[in-house]
Amino acid sequence: LFQQALQLRRSLLGEHHSDVAFSLNNLAGIYEVQGRYELAEPLYHQSLQLLRSLLGEQHPNIASSLNNLAFLSYKQGRYELAEQLFQQALQLRRSLLGEEHPDVATSLNNLAGIYQTQGHYELAEQLYEQALQLTRSLFGEEHPDVASSLNNLAGIYEVQGRYELAEQLFQQALRLKRSLLGDQHPSVANSLNNLAGLYRKQGRYELAEPLYEQSLQLTRSLLGEQHPAVALSLNNLAALYTKQGRLTEAEPLLVQALAMRQQLLGNQHPYTVETQQSLVVLRQMMGRSTKKAERSLLGRLRSLFQ
């Protein structure tokens, strides 16, 4: 439908029209959520270039385009570029919309996310807290954006080792998403995955496993088999199995995750490299485990003949 709309707008309005820019942006957005980043990127660039020529630099739609391109760059692992674009979008939104606006809260969240990825945890925490406070003041407690902000703040507490606070916020976010969005939603799958990850770090494997499995099942049913979120779920469940010593169960999951990430993200993406390294380490562990078992068996056999 987005492709049809773009084609029709081009034929009726010509190339140089804001509706054509919006159609390019929308089509790019659907490619992005499908994990087809190589198709999304040129459309986002075309949309931004067209809007700049039509609206100039000082317009909220320019900020939205910058934000969308930044988010795609983030997903591609191009963190420095993403940071620059997120900063531009935030600065533009503040100057055009003021401080008390939902788009400003979104930009604060997004910029905090890239700081977290880069290890700038104090900066990330400050921006996440600002975003949560602003979102609550704009929408109240019962809103999906509040759930997302809670989830994001929990994530920064987790990497700082503040597990009790992180658990409380992850659980709040999950409850809120379920009540507002229902159980069959990608955002719910994301919250299940995040809470499971926290339990895994704490060594609470019996709590983590069912949440990882639910997240994987839900992600597959909603997004299909070939999606970066499915690869993430496979990778995380494999990591849990590895921690539990279930190496033969972990290996096929890592193989699937690696193949998916190579296809969707490319060989140089940080997530692809991470999965590749995990698979190498796992196979080394399996080799050591096999040799240890062989030595144990030989020892028992020797004792029988002594």
C-alpha positions as CSV (number, residue, x, y, z in Angstrom):
1,L,0.0,0.0,0.0
2,F,2.9,2.4,0.7
3,Q,4.4,1.6,-2.6
4,Q,1.1,2.2,-4.4
5,A,0.7,5.5,-2.6
6,L,4.2,6.6,-3.5
7,Q,3.7,5.7,-7.2
8,L,0.3,7.5,-7.3
9,R,1.6,10.6,-5.6
10,R,4.5,10.8,-8.0
11,S,2.3,10.5,-11.0
12,L,-0.2,13.1,-9.8
13,L,2.0,15.6,-7.9
14,G,5.4,15.2,-9.5
15,E,8.7,14.5,-7.7
16,H,8.9,17.8,-5.9
17,H,6.0,17.6,-3.4
18,S,5.9,17.2,0.4
19,D,3.4,14.3,0.1
20,V,6.0,12.4,-2.0
21,A,8.6,13.0,0.8
22,F,6.1,11.6,3.3
23,S,5.5,8.5,1.2
24,L,9.2,7.9,0.8
25,N,9.6,8.2,4.6
26,N,6.6,5.8,5.2
27,L,7.9,3.2,2.8
28,A,11.4,3.4,4.4
29,G,9.8,2.9,7.8
30,I,8.1,-0.3,6.9
31,Y,11.4,-1.6,5.4
32,E,13.1,-0.7,8.6
33,V,10.7,-2.6,10.9
34,Q,11.1,-5.6,8.5
35,G,14.8,-5.4,9.0
36,R,15.5,-4.5,5.4
37,Y,17.8,-1.7,6.2
38,E,19.5,-1.5,2.8
39,L,16.2,-0.6,1.3
40,A,15.2,1.8,4.0
41,E,18.3,4.0,4.0
42,P,18.2,5.5,0.5
43,L,14.5,6.3,0.9
44,Y,15.1,8.1,4.2
45,H,17.8,10.1,2.5
46,Q,15.6,11.0,-0.4
47,S,12.8,12.1,1.9
48,L,15.1,14.3,4.0
49,Q,16.7,15.9,0.9
50,L,13.3,16.6,-0.6
51,L,11.9,18.1,2.6
52,R,14.9,20.3,3.0
53,S,14.4,21.7,-0.5
54,L,10.7,22.3,0.2
55,L,10.7,23.5,3.8
56,G,14.2,24.7,4.6
57,E,16.2,23.6,7.7
58,Q,13.9,25.1,10.4
59,H,10.9,22.8,10.3
60,P,9.6,20.0,12.6
61,N,9.4,17.6,9.7
62,I,13.1,18.0,9.1
63,A,13.7,17.1,12.8
64,S,11.5,14.0,12.3
65,S,13.4,13.0,9.2
66,L,16.7,13.4,11.0
67,N,15.4,11.3,13.9
68,N,14.3,8.5,11.6
69,L,17.6,8.4,9.7
70,A,19.5,8.5,13.1
71,F,17.5,5.5,14.4
72,L,18.3,3.5,11.2
73,S,22.0,4.4,11.6
74,Y,21.8,3.2,15.2
75,K,20.3,-0.1,14.1
76,Q,23.0,-0.5,11.5
77,G,25.7,0.0,14.2
78,R,26.8,3.4,12.9
79,Y,26.8,4.9,16.3
80,E,28.8,8.2,15.7
81,L,26.5,9.1,12.8
82,A,23.4,8.2,14.8
83,E,24.6,10.4,17.7
84,Q,25.1,13.4,15.5
85,L,21.7,13.1,13.9
86,F,19.9,12.5,17.2
87,Q,21.6,15.7,18.6
88,Q,20.5,17.7,15.5
89,A,17.0,16.4,15.8
90,L,16.8,17.2,19.6
91,Q,18.2,20.7,19.1
92,L,15.8,21.5,16.3
93,R,12.8,20.2,18.2
94,R,13.6,22.2,21.2
95,S,14.0,25.4,19.2
96,L,10.8,24.9,17.2
97,L,8.5,23.1,19.7
98,G,9.7,24.1,23.1
99,E,10.7,21.9,26.0
100,E,7.2,20.6,26.8
101,H,6.5,18.5,23.7
102,P,6.3,14.7,23.1
103,D,8.8,14.9,20.2
104,V,11.3,16.4,22.6
105,A,10.8,13.5,25.0
106,T,11.3,11.0,22.1
107,S,14.5,12.7,21.1
108,L,15.8,12.7,24.7
109,N,15.1,8.9,24.9
110,N,16.8,8.3,21.5
111,L,19.9,10.3,22.3
112,A,20.1,8.6,25.7
113,G,20.0,5.2,24.0
114,I,23.0,6.0,21.8
115,Y,25.0,7.3,24.9
116,Q,24.2,4.0,26.7
117,T,25.4,2.0,23.7
118,Q,28.7,4.0,23.8
119,G,29.1,3.5,27.5
120,H,28.3,7.1,28.6
121,Y,26.0,5.9,31.4
122,E,25.7,9.0,33.4
123,L,24.7,11.1,30.4
124,A,22.2,8.4,29.4
125,E,20.7,8.2,32.8
126,Q,20.1,12.0,33.0
127,L,18.4,12.0,29.6
128,Y,16.2,9.0,30.4
129,E,15.1,10.6,33.6
130,Q,14.2,13.8,31.8
131,A,12.3,11.9,29.2
132,L,10.3,9.9,31.8
133,Q,9.5,13.0,33.8
134,L,8.4,14.9,30.6
135,T,6.3,11.9,29.3
136,R,4.5,11.5,32.6
137,S,3.7,15.3,32.7
138,L,2.3,15.1,29.2
139,F,0.4,11.8,29.2
140,G,0.0,10.7,32.8
141,E,0.9,7.2,34.0
142,E,-1.2,5.1,31.7
143,H,0.5,5.6,28.3
144,P,2.7,3.4,26.1
145,D,5.4,6.1,26.0
146,V,5.6,6.0,29.8
147,A,6.1,2.2,29.6
148,S,8.9,2.7,27.1
149,S,10.6,5.3,29.3
150,L,10.4,3.0,32.3
151,N,11.9,0.2,30.2
152,N,14.8,2.5,29.0
153,L,15.6,3.8,32.5
154,A,15.6,0.2,33.8
155,G,18.1,-0.7,31.1
156,I,20.6,1.9,32.3
157,Y,20.2,0.8,35.9
158,E,20.9,-2.8,34.8
159,V,24.2,-1.9,33.1
160,Q,25.2,0.1,36.2
161,G,24.6,-3.0,38.4
162,R,21.5,-1.5,40.2
163,Y,19.5,-4.7,39.7
164,E,16.7,-4.2,42.3
165,L,15.8,-0.8,40.7
166,A,16.1,-2.3,37.2
167,E,13.8,-5.2,38.1
168,Q,11.1,-3.0,39.5
169,L,11.0,-0.7,36.5
170,F,11.2,-3.6,34.0
171,Q,8.2,-5.3,35.7
172,Q,6.3,-2.0,35.8
173,A,6.9,-1.5,32.1
174,L,5.8,-5.0,31.2
175,R,2.6,-4.7,33.2
176,L,1.8,-1.4,31.6
177,K,2.5,-2.6,28.1
178,R,0.3,-5.7,28.6
179,S,-2.6,-3.6,30.0
180,L,-2.4,-1.0,27.2
181,L,-1.2,-3.0,24.2
182,G,-2.3,-6.6,24.9
183,D,-0.1,-9.7,25.0
184,Q,0.3,-9.9,21.3
185,H,2.6,-6.9,20.6
186,P,6.3,-6.6,19.7
187,S,6.8,-4.1,22.6
188,V,5.6,-6.8,25.0
189,A,8.1,-9.2,23.5
190,N,10.9,-6.7,24.0
191,S,10.0,-6.2,27.7
192,L,9.9,-10.0,28.2
193,N,13.4,-10.2,26.7
194,N,14.7,-7.4,28.8
195,L,13.4,-8.8,32.1
196,A,14.8,-12.2,31.2
197,G,18.2,-10.6,30.5
198,L,18.3,-9.1,33.9
199,Y,17.4,-12.4,35.6
200,R,20.2,-14.1,33.5
201,K,22.7,-11.6,34.8
202,Q,21.6,-12.3,38.4
203,G,22.0,-16.1,37.8
204,R,18.2,-16.6,38.2
205,Y,18.1,-18.9,35.3
206,E,14.8,-20.6,36.2
207,L,13.0,-17.2,35.9
208,A,14.9,-16.1,32.8
209,E,14.2,-19.2,30.6
210,P,10.4,-19.0,30.3
211,L,10.6,-15.3,29.6
212,Y,13.1,-15.8,26.8
213,E,11.0,-18.6,25.3
214,Q,7.9,-16.4,25.4
215,S,9.7,-13.5,23.8
216,L,11.1,-15.7,21.0
217,Q,7.7,-17.3,20.3
218,L,5.9,-14.0,20.3
219,T,8.6,-12.3,18.1
220,R,8.4,-15.1,15.5
221,S,4.6,-15.0,15.4
222,L,4.5,-11.2,15.0
223,L,7.6,-10.5,12.8
224,G,8.3,-13.7,10.9
225,E,11.4,-15.8,10.9
226,Q,13.8,-13.4,9.2
227,H,14.0,-10.4,11.5
228,P,16.7,-8.8,13.7
229,A,14.5,-9.1,16.7
230,V,14.2,-12.9,16.2
231,A,18.0,-13.1,15.9
232,L,18.3,-11.2,19.1
233,S,16.0,-13.6,20.9
234,L,17.8,-16.7,19.6
235,N,21.1,-15.2,20.6
236,N,19.9,-14.4,24.1
237,L,18.3,-17.8,24.7
238,A,21.6,-19.4,23.5
239,A,23.5,-17.3,26.0
240,L,21.2,-18.6,28.8
241,Y,21.7,-22.2,27.7
242,T,25.5,-21.6,27.7
243,K,25.4,-20.3,31.2
244,Q,23.5,-23.4,32.3
245,G,26.0,-25.7,30.6
246,R,23.5,-26.8,27.9
247,L,26.0,-26.4,25.1
248,T,24.5,-28.7,22.6
249,E,21.2,-26.9,22.9
250,A,22.9,-23.5,22.5
251,E,24.9,-24.2,19.4
252,P,22.0,-24.5,16.8
253,L,20.4,-21.3,18.2
254,L,23.7,-19.4,17.7
255,V,24.1,-20.8,14.2
256,Q,20.6,-19.6,13.3
257,A,21.2,-16.2,14.9
258,L,24.5,-15.7,13.1
259,A,23.1,-16.7,9.7
260,M,20.2,-14.3,10.2
261,R,22.4,-11.4,11.3
262,Q,24.8,-11.9,8.5
263,Q,22.0,-11.8,6.0
264,L,20.1,-8.9,7.6
265,L,22.8,-6.7,9.1
266,G,26.0,-7.7,7.3
267,N,29.2,-9.2,8.5
268,Q,30.6,-6.0,10.0
269,H,27.7,-5.2,12.3
270,P,28.5,-5.3,16.0
271,Y,25.7,-7.7,16.6
272,T,27.0,-10.1,13.9
273,V,30.5,-9.9,15.3
274,E,29.2,-10.6,18.8
275,T,27.3,-13.7,17.7
276,Q,30.2,-15.0,15.7
277,Q,32.5,-14.6,18.7
278,S,30.0,-16.3,21.0
279,L,29.8,-19.3,18.6
280,V,33.6,-19.6,18.5
281,V,33.8,-19.6,22.3
282,L,30.9,-22.0,22.6
283,R,32.6,-24.5,20.3
284,Q,35.8,-24.2,22.2
285,M,33.9,-25.0,25.4
286,M,32.3,-28.0,23.6
287,G,35.7,-29.2,22.5
288,R,37.1,-28.9,26.0
289,S,34.0,-30.6,27.5
290,T,34.3,-33.5,25.0
291,K,38.0,-33.9,25.8
292,K,37.3,-33.9,29.5
293,A,34.6,-36.6,29.1
294,E,37.0,-38.7,27.0
295,R,39.7,-38.4,29.7
296,S,37.2,-39.3,32.4
297,L,36.1,-42.4,30.4
298,L,39.7,-43.5,29.8
299,G,40.4,-43.1,33.5
300,R,37.5,-45.4,34.4
301,L,38.5,-47.9,31.8
302,R,42.1,-48.0,33.1
303,S,40.8,-48.6,36.6
304,L,39.0,-51.7,35.4
305,F,42.2,-53.3,34.2
306,Q,44.5,-52.3,37.1
